[in-house]
Amino acid sequence: MKQLTQKINRFKRYLIVFAGSATLLSGCKREFLNPEPLSFYEPSATFTTLSGLMSAQAICDRHLKLYWATDHNEMLTLGTEYIFSDLMVASATDKRNMLADVANMLTPTSETSYQNIDRTNSIWYFWEETYKGIMYANTIIQYADKVEGLDENTKNEYVGRAYFHRAFRYMALTFQFGDVPLVTKLLEVPKQNYRSTKQEAILKMITRDMELAVQWVPDQSAMSLVGMVNKGACRMLLAKCYLALGEYEKAKEQTDILIDQSGYSLMTNTFGTFNDGGEPLTWKITRNVVWDLHRPENKLIGANREVIMGVPNRGASAESFVQMLTMRILYPFVFDNRIQTTDGKQALMNIRRNSSDYNATYDYMRAFGRGIATFRPTHFSTHTLWKVNGVMDATDLRHSAESGNWVRMEDYRVNNKASVDFGKPLRLYHPTSGKLLCSDTIRRWFDVPHYKFFLDDPVNEANIAGSDGLRGATNGSNADWYVYRLAEAYLLRAEAKYYINPADPSIAEDLNIIRRRAKCTQLYTGAVSIGDIMNERARELYWEEWRNVELTRVSLCLARSGKPDEWGNTYSLNNFDKQSGTAPAGGSYWFQRINHYSLYNKGPIQINATGNSNPNYTMDKKNLYWPIPDAAITANKRGQLSQNYGYDGYDPNTPKWENWEDAVADEDNVN
């Protein structure tokens, strides 16, 4: 691993810099999409060897995990995907620039700084990091033919994996930003005359690429290393490409192969290593398959027959692995006096383990971490979502506090010995006066899917008496993570079947097999709606799927197929993405989910917070796509990029490439 890390770092030093007009941490400027060769860099020497290709592939793999594992102190990149969905909102209410009033705050000039990463959102990071990932993949594609002595099968494996990395990024870009510049080459001189390429054209290109990748990339069973792109991952991405293009039968075929012919199976029994959850005297975990399935130490082991592809992110090397701050970013902010007892005292104390007041029965720092709640789930995500057939499914392991998988605020007990409430569950309201005992219910009062977010934090576990108060499972830790699991293949197959024939009774069974594994009592019967499928995705794939991307992709699929959503709405390709405003009617399926199920467009919320004391959560129909950053548009000095509908600079007459072949041919047209 040390040698691999050295190769990665060496590759990063010599790799062509691609910064998408970013302001780098050093303050230096880079021109838009300008692959600027460093003065001492000689690509023909670096990438025409097998070791050079290996290093390029390693950097592709490593950067893929940074979407999930980005360590920015107060931000996890994937959180931005979730606040543009039905499942989360921004909740750092001490920040006046918290991205809540999205309809008014999000502009082409609002997301152009690294400061956004650790303060409000990661939109700019998605733009820049994704184009970097595309550049890394293009490096392999361009130089694989130049490696002497490389046999055809090995060359195709490298190119196939690079196609996956490039397609994964373009799938994300086109459903986050819409029509974007298509970059498939490393150029020797700067290019500043790009045009945007239509989403449809890019989807067609990556579909062609993934069809080749499925042929060329081996199955995981034929690979000695875990964490690299494999054939199963290529099939998953190809299925999504087919869905986006309306090739529903082809999408179903790929998921059929994954489910029936690829050697994968859902995990239905406990397996691997049992993790007791940090402090079992405070919070007891009753071992169950859902808990085991989501322990980082079990995700990539051979016994896990469900994992299709994951990202390795565990180990002792600080250079190779990135801490995931789930315990800090995604748990409620509880350790101060803004959650009180009925007699007016601080309810939850952070007590050192070497203190005489310490009681392992109430060590919530070790059990649940020291949350600051940069993001919080919606009420739909924590409550309404879990109703099936109109009934709250009490036995669903994914929503079970009894097993230890799920944590409710009432599961915390007052650990302040000075209070008459010591040992009693937290209360939101005073039992007699009705006074609110929590100052900020946005940031300090919400349930948590503990089985997804709990990560061992060995550094702070060993810090028994540190004066900084950071002890226990404070932040999170290095953790392997899923990219694709077989459960998602069932959900994709159900979706494909819905577009083919919504009355197909087998759709329900594709959802029910996942629900049975979770020990659910309520199962789907009869016709299943697209809402049922998206709800089951939300239950099963929370913090694994890119929720905003998936909702936007499904919005396109519904508009293309003409099939209705769960409210009976139908959508048109002509205008589902060309509407604006916050009125309840109209817009895309993405907007309807957000408007029905989230805090957005419900009016201002009065809280007692020091920064944003009156947040007004809004989301506009135009926010289906994020604005193309103005910095990218202005840096493309000799060309014109298209701005998205509804944002400043939008012009429907801006020329775009209608097909990907023309865009690729134009890449050599540099001026």
C-alpha positions as CSV (number, residue, x, y, z in Angstrom):
1,M,0.0,0.0,0.0
2,K,2.9,2.3,0.8
3,Q,4.3,1.8,-2.7
4,L,0.9,2.5,-4.3
5,T,0.6,5.7,-2.3
6,Q,4.0,6.8,-3.5
7,K,2.9,6.1,-7.1
8,I,-0.2,8.1,-6.7
9,N,1.7,11.0,-5.2
10,R,4.3,10.8,-7.9
11,F,1.5,10.7,-10.6
12,K,-0.2,13.7,-9.0
13,R,3.0,15.7,-9.2
14,Y,3.5,15.0,-12.9
15,L,-0.2,14.9,-14.0
16,I,-1.4,17.5,-16.3
17,V,-3.2,20.1,-14.2
18,F,-6.9,20.6,-14.9
19,A,-8.5,23.1,-12.6
20,G,-11.6,24.2,-14.6
21,S,-10.8,27.9,-14.0
22,A,-10.6,27.3,-10.3
23,T,-8.9,29.5,-7.8
24,L,-6.5,27.0,-6.4
25,L,-5.5,27.0,-2.7
26,S,-2.3,28.8,-3.7
27,G,-4.3,31.6,-5.3
28,C,-3.0,30.8,-8.9
29,K,-5.5,31.0,-11.8
30,R,-6.0,28.3,-14.4
31,E,-7.8,28.8,-17.7
32,F,-11.1,26.9,-18.2
33,L,-10.5,23.3,-19.3
34,N,-6.9,24.1,-19.9
35,P,-4.7,21.0,-19.5
36,E,-1.5,22.8,-18.9
37,P,1.7,20.7,-19.1
38,L,4.1,21.4,-16.4
39,S,7.5,22.5,-17.7
40,F,9.3,19.4,-16.5
41,Y,6.5,16.9,-17.5
42,E,7.0,14.6,-20.5
43,P,3.8,12.5,-21.1
44,S,5.4,10.2,-23.6
45,A,7.8,9.0,-20.9
46,T,5.3,8.9,-18.0
47,F,2.3,7.1,-19.6
48,T,3.8,4.9,-22.2
49,T,4.7,2.3,-19.5
50,L,2.6,-0.2,-17.7
51,S,3.5,1.4,-14.4
52,G,2.4,4.8,-15.7
53,L,-1.0,3.3,-16.6
54,M,-1.3,1.6,-13.2
55,S,-0.6,4.9,-11.5
56,A,-3.2,6.7,-13.6
57,Q,-5.8,4.0,-12.8
58,A,-4.9,4.2,-9.1
59,I,-5.6,8.0,-9.1
60,C,-8.9,7.4,-10.9
61,D,-9.9,4.9,-8.2
62,R,-8.7,7.1,-5.3
63,H,-10.5,10.2,-6.5
64,L,-13.8,8.3,-6.9
65,K,-14.0,7.8,-3.1
66,L,-13.5,11.6,-2.5
67,Y,-17.2,12.2,-3.3
68,W,-18.1,10.1,-0.3
69,A,-15.1,10.6,2.0
70,T,-14.1,14.2,1.5
71,D,-12.8,15.6,4.7
72,H,-13.5,19.3,4.9
73,N,-14.1,19.6,8.6
74,E,-17.7,20.9,8.4
75,M,-18.8,19.4,5.1
76,L,-19.2,16.1,3.3
77,T,-19.4,16.5,-0.4
78,L,-22.3,14.1,-0.8
79,G,-24.5,16.2,1.5
80,T,-25.0,18.7,-1.3
81,E,-26.5,15.9,-3.4
82,Y,-28.9,15.2,-0.6
83,I,-30.0,18.8,0.1
84,F,-31.1,19.0,-3.5
85,S,-33.5,16.1,-2.9
86,D,-36.5,15.0,-0.8
87,L,-34.3,13.6,2.0
88,M,-32.2,16.4,3.6
89,V,-31.8,20.1,4.1
90,A,-28.8,22.3,5.2
91,S,-28.9,22.8,8.9
92,A,-25.8,24.7,10.0
93,T,-28.0,27.5,11.3
94,D,-25.1,29.4,12.8
95,K,-24.1,30.3,9.2
96,R,-26.0,33.2,7.6
97,N,-25.0,31.9,4.2
98,M,-26.4,28.5,4.8
99,L,-27.8,27.2,1.5
100,A,-31.5,27.2,2.5
101,D,-33.1,29.8,0.3
102,V,-31.9,28.0,-2.8
103,A,-34.3,29.7,-5.2
104,N,-32.7,33.1,-4.5
105,M,-29.2,32.2,-3.3
106,L,-28.0,29.9,-6.1
107,T,-26.7,31.9,-9.0
108,P,-23.9,31.4,-11.6
109,T,-21.6,33.5,-9.4
110,S,-22.4,32.1,-6.0
111,E,-20.5,28.9,-6.3
112,T,-16.9,29.7,-7.3
113,S,-14.8,29.2,-4.2
114,Y,-13.3,26.5,-2.1
115,Q,-14.9,28.3,0.8
116,N,-18.2,26.8,-0.2
117,I,-16.9,23.3,0.5
118,D,-16.6,23.7,4.3
119,R,-19.2,26.4,4.8
120,T,-22.4,25.8,2.8
121,N,-22.2,23.3,0.0
122,S,-20.0,21.5,-2.5
123,I,-21.4,22.6,-5.9
124,W,-18.2,24.1,-7.1
125,Y,-16.3,21.0,-5.8
126,F,-18.5,18.8,-7.9
127,W,-17.8,20.8,-11.0
128,E,-14.0,20.9,-10.5
129,E,-13.4,17.5,-9.0
130,T,-15.5,15.8,-11.6
131,Y,-13.7,17.3,-14.5
132,K,-10.4,16.3,-12.8
133,G,-11.7,12.7,-12.7
134,I,-12.5,12.9,-16.4
135,M,-9.0,14.1,-17.1
136,Y,-7.5,11.2,-15.2
137,A,-9.6,8.8,-17.2
138,N,-8.8,10.5,-20.5
139,T,-5.1,10.0,-19.6
140,I,-5.5,6.2,-19.7
141,I,-7.7,6.2,-22.8
142,Q,-5.2,8.4,-24.7
143,Y,-2.0,6.6,-23.8
144,A,-3.0,2.9,-23.5
145,D,-2.2,2.3,-27.2
146,K,1.3,3.7,-26.7
147,V,2.4,1.2,-24.1
148,E,4.9,-1.1,-25.8
149,G,4.3,-4.8,-25.4
150,L,0.9,-4.4,-23.8
151,D,-1.4,-7.2,-25.1
152,E,-4.8,-6.4,-26.5
153,N,-6.8,-7.8,-23.6
154,T,-4.8,-5.9,-20.9
155,K,-5.0,-2.7,-22.9
156,N,-8.8,-3.1,-23.2
157,E,-9.1,-3.7,-19.5
158,Y,-7.4,-0.4,-18.7
159,V,-9.4,1.4,-21.3
160,G,-12.7,-0.2,-20.1
161,R,-12.0,0.8,-16.5
162,A,-11.2,4.3,-17.7
163,Y,-14.5,4.4,-19.7
164,F,-16.3,3.6,-16.4
165,H,-14.6,6.4,-14.6
166,R,-15.3,8.9,-17.3
167,A,-18.9,7.7,-17.8
168,F,-19.6,7.8,-14.0
169,R,-18.5,11.4,-13.9
170,Y,-20.4,12.4,-17.0
171,M,-23.5,10.7,-15.7
172,A,-23.2,12.9,-12.6
173,L,-22.3,16.1,-14.5
174,T,-25.2,15.8,-17.0
175,F,-27.8,15.3,-14.2
176,Q,-26.3,18.0,-12.0
177,F,-25.5,20.7,-14.6
178,G,-27.4,19.6,-17.7
179,D,-25.6,20.4,-21.0
180,V,-21.8,20.7,-20.3
181,P,-18.6,20.8,-22.2
182,L,-17.5,17.4,-23.5
183,V,-13.8,16.7,-22.9
184,T,-12.4,13.5,-24.2
185,K,-8.7,14.4,-24.9
186,L,-5.6,15.8,-23.3
187,L,-4.6,18.8,-25.3
188,E,-1.1,20.1,-25.8
189,V,-2.1,23.7,-26.0
190,P,-4.9,25.6,-24.2
191,K,-8.4,25.5,-25.6
192,Q,-10.7,28.4,-24.9
193,N,-13.4,27.9,-27.5
194,Y,-15.5,25.1,-26.1
195,R,-19.3,24.7,-26.7
196,S,-21.6,22.9,-24.4
197,T,-22.7,19.4,-25.6
198,K,-26.3,18.4,-25.2
199,Q,-27.0,16.0,-22.3
200,E,-28.6,13.5,-24.7
201,A,-25.4,13.4,-26.9
202,I,-23.2,12.8,-23.9
203,L,-25.4,10.0,-22.6
204,K,-25.2,8.3,-26.0
205,M,-21.4,8.5,-25.9
206,I,-21.0,7.1,-22.4
207,T,-23.5,4.3,-23.3
208,R,-21.4,3.3,-26.2
209,D,-18.3,3.4,-23.9
210,M,-20.0,1.3,-21.2
211,E,-21.1,-1.3,-23.8
212,L,-17.4,-1.8,-24.6
213,A,-16.4,-1.7,-20.9
214,V,-18.9,-4.6,-20.1
215,Q,-17.1,-6.7,-22.7
216,W,-13.5,-5.8,-21.7
217,V,-13.5,-5.5,-17.9
218,P,-13.3,-8.8,-16.0
219,D,-15.6,-10.0,-13.2
220,Q,-14.5,-9.4,-9.7
221,S,-14.0,-13.2,-9.3
222,A,-11.2,-13.0,-11.9
223,M,-9.5,-10.1,-10.1
224,S,-7.0,-10.3,-7.2
225,L,-7.6,-6.7,-6.0
226,V,-10.8,-5.3,-4.5
227,G,-11.9,-1.8,-5.2
228,M,-11.0,-1.6,-8.8
229,V,-13.7,-1.3,-11.5
230,N,-15.1,-4.7,-12.3
231,K,-17.7,-6.0,-14.9
232,G,-20.5,-5.9,-12.4
233,A,-20.0,-2.2,-11.8
234,C,-19.9,-1.6,-15.5
235,R,-23.2,-3.4,-15.9
236,M,-24.8,-1.2,-13.2
237,L,-23.7,2.0,-14.9
238,L,-24.7,0.7,-18.3
239,A,-28.2,-0.1,-17.0
240,K,-28.5,3.5,-15.8
241,C,-27.3,4.8,-19.2
242,Y,-29.9,2.6,-20.9
243,L,-32.7,3.9,-18.6
244,A,-31.7,7.5,-19.2
245,L,-31.9,6.9,-23.0
246,G,-35.2,5.1,-22.8
247,E,-33.7,1.7,-23.6
248,Y,-35.7,0.0,-20.9
249,E,-35.6,-3.6,-22.2
250,K,-31.8,-3.3,-22.4
251,A,-31.6,-1.9,-18.9
252,K,-33.7,-4.8,-17.6
253,E,-31.4,-7.3,-19.4
254,Q,-28.4,-5.9,-17.7
255,T,-30.0,-6.1,-14.2
256,D,-31.3,-9.6,-15.0
257,I,-27.7,-10.7,-15.7
258,L,-26.5,-9.0,-12.5
259,I,-29.2,-10.7,-10.4
260,D,-29.3,-14.1,-12.0
261,Q,-26.0,-14.8,-13.7
262,S,-23.1,-12.9,-12.0
263,G,-22.6,-14.7,-8.7
264,Y,-24.0,-12.0,-6.5
265,S,-26.7,-12.5,-3.8
266,L,-28.4,-10.4,-1.2
267,M,-26.9,-10.9,2.3
268,T,-29.7,-12.3,4.5
269,N,-27.9,-13.5,7.6
270,T,-25.3,-11.9,9.8
271,F,-21.7,-12.2,8.6
272,G,-18.2,-10.9,9.0
273,T,-17.1,-9.0,12.1
274,F,-19.5,-7.8,14.7
275,N,-19.0,-4.2,15.9
276,D,-20.6,-3.5,19.2
277,G,-21.2,0.2,18.4
278,G,-18.7,2.0,20.5
279,E,-20.3,1.9,24.0
280,P,-22.8,-1.0,24.3
281,L,-23.7,0.0,27.9
282,T,-25.0,3.3,26.4
283,W,-26.5,2.0,23.2
284,K,-26.9,-1.8,22.7
285,I,-26.7,-3.2,19.2
286,T,-28.6,-6.5,18.8
287,R,-26.7,-8.1,16.0
288,N,-28.6,-8.2,12.7
289,V,-27.8,-8.4,9.0
290,V,-28.5,-4.8,8.2
291,W,-26.0,-3.7,10.9
292,D,-23.4,-6.1,9.7
293,L,-23.9,-5.2,6.0
294,H,-23.0,-1.5,6.7
295,R,-20.0,-2.0,8.9
296,P,-16.9,-0.7,7.0
297,E,-14.9,-3.8,8.0
298,N,-17.5,-6.0,6.3
299,K,-18.2,-4.1,3.1
300,L,-15.4,-5.4,0.9
301,I,-14.7,-8.9,2.4
302,G,-15.1,-12.1,0.4
303,A,-18.0,-13.2,2.6
304,N,-20.1,-10.2,1.4
305,R,-21.8,-11.6,-1.7
306,E,-23.9,-8.4,-2.2
307,V,-21.2,-5.9,-2.9
308,I,-20.6,-5.2,-6.6
309,M,-18.1,-2.4,-6.2
310,G,-16.9,-0.4,-3.2
311,V,-14.1,2.1,-2.4
312,P,-11.4,1.0,-0.1
313,N,-10.8,3.6,2.6
314,R,-9.5,1.8,5.7
315,G,-6.0,1.5,7.0
316,A,-3.2,3.2,8.9
317,S,-1.8,5.3,6.1
318,A,-2.9,8.9,6.4
319,E,-1.8,9.5,2.8
320,S,-3.9,6.8,1.3
321,F,-7.1,7.1,3.3
322,V,-9.5,10.0,4.0
323,Q,-11.5,10.3,7.2
324,M,-15.3,10.3,6.7
325,L,-16.8,12.8,9.3
326,T,-20.2,11.2,9.4
327,M,-20.3,11.3,13.2
328,R,-19.6,15.0,13.1
329,I,-21.5,16.2,10.1
330,L,-24.7,14.1,10.2
331,Y,-25.7,13.7,13.9
332,P,-27.6,16.3,15.9
333,F,-25.8,19.1,17.8
334,V,-26.6,18.1,21.4
335,F,-23.7,18.8,23.7
336,D,-24.4,22.3,25.0
337,N,-27.1,24.1,27.0
338,R,-29.5,24.6,24.1
339,I,-31.1,21.3,24.9
340,Q,-32.4,21.6,28.4
341,T,-34.1,19.6,31.1
342,T,-37.4,20.4,32.7
343,D,-35.6,22.2,35.5
344,G,-33.6,24.3,33.1
345,K,-30.2,22.6,33.2
346,Q,-28.1,21.3,30.3
347,A,-29.5,17.9,29.4
348,L,-26.4,16.2,27.8
349,M,-22.9,16.6,29.2
350,N,-19.6,15.5,27.6
351,I,-17.9,13.9,30.6
352,R,-14.4,12.7,30.6
353,R,-14.0,9.0,31.1
354,N,-11.5,9.6,34.0
355,S,-13.9,11.8,35.9
356,S,-15.7,10.6,39.0
357,D,-19.0,11.8,37.3
358,Y,-18.5,9.5,34.3
359,N,-21.1,6.8,33.8
360,A,-20.7,4.4,30.8
361,T,-24.5,4.0,30.7
362,Y,-24.8,7.6,29.4
363,D,-21.6,8.0,27.2
364,Y,-23.3,9.5,24.1
365,M,-20.1,10.9,22.8
366,R,-18.7,7.4,22.3
367,A,-22.0,5.9,21.2
368,F,-23.2,8.7,18.8
369,G,-20.3,11.1,18.3
370,R,-20.1,14.9,18.7
371,G,-22.5,16.0,16.0
372,I,-22.7,19.5,14.5
373,A,-25.5,18.8,12.0
374,T,-24.3,20.5,8.9
375,F,-27.1,18.6,7.3
376,R,-30.3,17.1,8.7
377,P,-32.8,14.7,7.3
378,T,-36.4,15.8,6.4
379,H,-39.3,14.6,8.5
380,F,-40.3,12.6,5.4
381,S,-36.9,10.8,5.5
382,T,-37.2,9.9,9.2
383,H,-40.9,9.3,9.6
384,T,-43.4,9.4,6.7
385,L,-41.1,7.4,4.3
386,W,-41.3,4.3,6.5
387,K,-45.1,3.9,6.0
388,V,-46.0,1.2,3.5
389,N,-49.6,0.4,2.7
390,G,-50.5,3.3,5.0
391,V,-48.9,1.5,7.9
392,M,-45.7,2.4,9.8
393,D,-43.7,-0.8,9.4
394,A,-42.5,-1.5,12.9
395,T,-40.2,-4.4,12.1
396,D,-38.1,-2.8,9.3
397,L,-34.5,-3.2,10.5
398,R,-33.5,-0.1,8.6
399,H,-35.7,2.0,10.9
400,S,-35.4,0.0,14.1
401,A,-34.3,1.7,17.4
402,E,-35.0,-1.6,19.2
403,S,-32.1,-3.3,17.3
404,G,-29.9,-0.3,17.7
405,N,-29.8,0.5,14.0
406,W,-31.8,3.8,14.3
407,V,-31.5,6.6,16.9
408,R,-34.4,8.8,18.0
409,M,-33.9,11.9,20.1
410,E,-36.0,10.3,22.8
411,D,-33.4,7.5,23.0
412,Y,-30.9,10.0,24.5
413,R,-31.3,10.1,28.3
414,V,-30.3,13.0,30.5
415,N,-26.8,12.4,31.8
416,N,-26.6,15.6,34.0
417,K,-26.6,14.4,37.6
418,A,-27.6,17.9,38.8
419,S,-31.0,17.6,37.1
420,V,-34.1,16.0,38.4
421,D,-34.5,14.5,35.0
422,F,-31.2,12.4,35.3
423,G,-31.7,9.1,33.5
424,K,-34.9,10.1,31.9
425,P,-35.4,10.4,28.1
426,L,-35.0,13.8,26.5
427,R,-38.1,15.9,26.1
428,L,-38.8,18.4,23.4
429,Y,-41.5,20.2,25.4
430,H,-41.9,20.8,29.1
431,P,-44.7,18.5,30.3
432,T,-46.7,21.1,32.1
433,S,-45.8,24.5,30.7
434,G,-45.4,23.3,27.1
435,K,-42.2,25.4,26.8
436,L,-39.9,24.2,24.0
437,L,-36.8,22.8,25.6
438,C,-34.7,22.8,22.5
439,S,-33.6,26.1,21.0
440,D,-33.2,24.9,17.5
441,T,-35.1,21.9,16.3
442,I,-33.6,22.2,12.8
443,R,-30.1,21.5,14.0
444,R,-30.6,19.8,17.4
445,W,-33.6,17.5,17.1
446,F,-33.8,14.7,14.5
447,D,-33.5,10.9,14.1
448,V,-30.4,9.3,12.7
449,P,-29.9,6.1,10.6
450,H,-27.1,5.0,13.0
451,Y,-26.3,1.8,11.1
452,K,-25.3,3.9,8.1
453,F,-23.3,6.6,9.9
454,F,-21.6,5.1,12.9
455,L,-17.9,4.7,12.3
456,D,-15.2,3.8,14.8
457,D,-12.9,6.6,15.7
458,P,-9.9,4.9,17.3
459,V,-7.9,8.2,17.8
460,N,-10.6,9.8,20.0
461,E,-11.5,6.4,21.5
462,A,-8.0,6.5,23.1
463,N,-8.3,10.1,24.2
464,I,-9.8,9.5,27.6
465,A,-9.1,12.8,29.3
466,G,-8.2,15.3,26.5
467,S,-8.9,18.9,27.5
468,D,-10.5,19.6,24.1
469,G,-13.5,17.5,25.0
470,L,-13.2,15.4,21.9
471,R,-13.5,11.8,23.1
472,G,-15.2,8.8,21.8
473,A,-16.6,8.4,18.3
474,T,-16.3,12.1,17.8
475,N,-16.0,12.6,14.1
476,G,-16.1,9.4,12.2
477,S,-13.1,7.5,10.7
478,N,-11.6,5.9,7.7
479,A,-14.2,3.6,6.2
480,D,-14.8,1.5,3.2
481,W,-17.9,2.5,1.3
482,Y,-20.3,1.0,-1.2
483,V,-20.5,2.3,-4.8
484,Y,-22.9,-0.4,-6.0
485,R,-24.7,-3.3,-4.2
486,L,-27.0,-5.9,-5.7
487,A,-29.9,-4.4,-3.8
488,E,-29.8,-1.5,-6.2
489,A,-29.9,-3.8,-9.2
490,Y,-33.3,-5.0,-8.0
491,L,-34.4,-1.4,-7.7
492,L,-33.2,-0.5,-11.2
493,R,-34.9,-3.6,-12.6
494,A,-38.1,-2.6,-10.9
495,E,-37.8,0.9,-12.5
496,A,-37.1,-0.5,-15.9
497,K,-40.2,-2.8,-15.6
498,Y,-42.3,0.2,-14.6
499,Y,-41.5,2.1,-17.8
500,I,-42.2,-1.0,-19.9
501,N,-45.4,-2.0,-18.1
502,P,-46.5,-0.3,-14.8
503,A,-49.0,-3.2,-14.2
504,D,-46.2,-5.8,-14.2
505,P,-46.8,-7.7,-10.9
506,S,-43.1,-8.7,-10.7
507,I,-42.2,-5.1,-9.9
508,A,-43.5,-5.6,-6.4
509,E,-41.4,-8.7,-5.9
510,D,-38.2,-6.8,-6.8
511,L,-39.0,-4.4,-3.9
512,N,-40.2,-7.1,-1.6
513,I,-37.1,-9.2,-1.7
514,I,-35.2,-6.2,-0.3
515,R,-38.0,-5.6,2.3
516,R,-37.9,-9.2,3.4
517,R,-34.2,-9.1,4.0
518,A,-34.9,-6.0,6.3
519,K,-37.5,-8.2,8.2
520,C,-40.4,-5.9,7.1
521,T,-44.0,-6.8,7.8
522,Q,-45.6,-4.6,5.2
523,L,-44.9,-5.8,1.6
524,Y,-46.1,-4.4,-1.7
525,T,-49.0,-6.0,-3.4
526,G,-50.7,-5.1,-6.7
527,A,-49.5,-2.2,-8.8
528,V,-46.4,-0.4,-7.7
529,S,-45.9,3.3,-8.5
530,I,-42.6,5.1,-9.4
531,G,-43.0,6.7,-6.0
532,D,-42.9,3.3,-4.3
533,I,-39.7,2.5,-6.1
534,M,-38.1,5.8,-5.2
535,N,-39.2,5.4,-1.6
536,E,-37.6,2.0,-1.4
537,R,-34.4,3.5,-2.9
538,A,-34.4,6.1,-0.2
539,R,-34.8,3.4,2.5
540,E,-32.2,1.1,1.2
541,L,-29.6,3.4,-0.4
542,Y,-29.4,6.4,1.9
543,W,-26.0,8.0,1.7
544,E,-24.9,5.5,-1.0
545,E,-26.8,6.7,-4.1
546,W,-26.4,10.2,-5.4
547,R,-30.0,11.1,-4.6
548,N,-30.2,14.3,-6.6
549,V,-28.7,12.7,-9.7
550,E,-31.0,9.7,-9.4
551,L,-34.1,11.9,-9.0
552,T,-33.1,14.0,-12.0
553,R,-32.4,10.9,-14.1
554,V,-35.9,9.5,-13.1
555,S,-37.4,12.9,-14.0
556,L,-36.0,12.5,-17.5
557,C,-37.2,8.9,-17.7
558,L,-40.7,9.8,-16.8
559,A,-40.8,12.6,-19.3
560,R,-39.4,10.3,-22.0
561,S,-41.7,7.4,-21.2
562,G,-44.9,9.3,-20.5
563,K,-45.6,7.2,-17.4
564,P,-47.3,8.9,-14.5
565,D,-45.8,9.6,-11.1
566,E,-47.4,8.6,-7.8
567,W,-49.7,11.7,-7.9
568,G,-50.9,11.0,-11.5
569,N,-48.7,13.7,-13.1
570,T,-47.2,13.2,-16.5
571,Y,-44.3,15.1,-17.9
572,S,-43.1,16.2,-21.3
573,L,-39.6,16.3,-22.8
574,N,-40.4,19.7,-24.2
575,N,-40.7,21.5,-20.9
576,F,-40.1,19.4,-17.8
577,D,-36.7,21.1,-17.4
578,K,-37.8,24.5,-18.7
579,Q,-39.9,25.9,-15.9
580,S,-39.3,28.2,-13.0
581,G,-41.0,29.4,-9.8
582,T,-41.9,27.7,-6.5
583,A,-45.7,27.2,-7.0
584,P,-46.8,23.7,-6.2
585,A,-48.0,22.8,-9.7
586,G,-45.7,21.9,-12.6
587,G,-42.0,21.4,-12.9
588,S,-40.3,18.1,-13.0
589,Y,-40.7,14.9,-10.9
590,W,-37.6,16.1,-9.0
591,F,-39.4,19.3,-8.0
592,Q,-42.6,17.5,-7.1
593,R,-40.7,15.1,-4.7
594,I,-38.9,18.0,-3.1
595,N,-42.1,20.1,-2.8
596,H,-44.2,17.3,-1.4
597,Y,-41.7,15.8,1.1
598,S,-39.2,18.4,2.2
599,L,-39.0,21.7,4.2
600,Y,-38.7,23.7,0.9
601,N,-41.4,26.2,-0.1
602,K,-43.3,25.9,3.2
603,G,-42.4,29.4,4.5
604,P,-39.9,30.8,7.0
605,I,-39.1,28.8,10.2
606,Q,-38.5,30.7,13.4
607,I,-35.7,29.4,15.6
608,N,-33.5,30.7,18.3
609,A,-30.1,30.5,16.5
610,T,-27.2,33.0,16.4
611,G,-26.7,33.0,12.7
612,N,-29.7,32.2,10.5
613,S,-32.5,32.7,13.0
614,N,-35.3,32.7,10.4
615,P,-34.4,30.3,7.6
616,N,-36.7,30.2,4.7
617,Y,-36.1,27.0,2.7
618,T,-37.0,27.5,-0.9
619,M,-36.3,25.5,-4.1
620,D,-37.2,26.6,-7.6
621,K,-38.2,24.5,-10.5
622,K,-35.2,25.8,-12.4
623,N,-32.9,24.3,-9.7
624,L,-33.4,20.9,-11.3
625,Y,-30.0,21.8,-12.9
626,W,-27.4,23.8,-11.1
627,P,-26.0,26.9,-12.8
628,I,-23.0,26.5,-15.0
629,P,-20.3,28.4,-13.0
630,D,-19.8,31.9,-14.3
631,A,-16.0,31.5,-13.8
632,A,-16.1,28.6,-16.4
633,I,-18.1,30.7,-18.8
634,T,-16.0,33.8,-18.7
635,A,-12.7,31.8,-18.9
636,N,-13.8,30.2,-22.1
637,K,-12.9,33.4,-23.8
638,R,-13.2,32.4,-27.5
639,G,-16.3,30.4,-27.2
640,Q,-19.7,30.4,-25.6
641,L,-20.9,27.9,-23.0
642,S,-24.6,27.5,-22.5
643,Q,-26.1,28.7,-19.2
644,N,-29.0,26.7,-17.8
645,Y,-32.6,27.8,-18.0
646,G,-33.7,30.4,-15.5
647,Y,-30.3,31.6,-14.5
648,D,-28.6,34.9,-15.5
649,G,-27.0,34.5,-18.9
650,Y,-29.5,31.9,-20.2
651,D,-29.9,32.2,-24.0
652,P,-31.8,29.5,-25.8
653,N,-30.0,30.4,-29.0
654,T,-26.5,29.6,-27.7
655,P,-25.1,27.0,-30.1
656,K,-24.5,23.5,-28.7
657,W,-23.1,20.3,-30.1
658,E,-26.1,18.1,-31.0
659,N,-24.0,14.9,-31.2
660,W,-20.9,13.8,-29.4
661,E,-18.9,13.0,-32.5
662,D,-18.9,16.6,-33.6
663,A,-17.9,17.7,-30.1
664,V,-15.0,15.3,-30.1
665,A,-13.9,16.4,-33.6
666,D,-13.9,20.0,-32.5
667,E,-11.5,19.3,-29.6
668,D,-8.5,19.7,-31.9
669,N,-9.9,23.1,-33.0
670,V,-7.9,25.2,-30.6
671,N,-7.7,29.0,-30.8
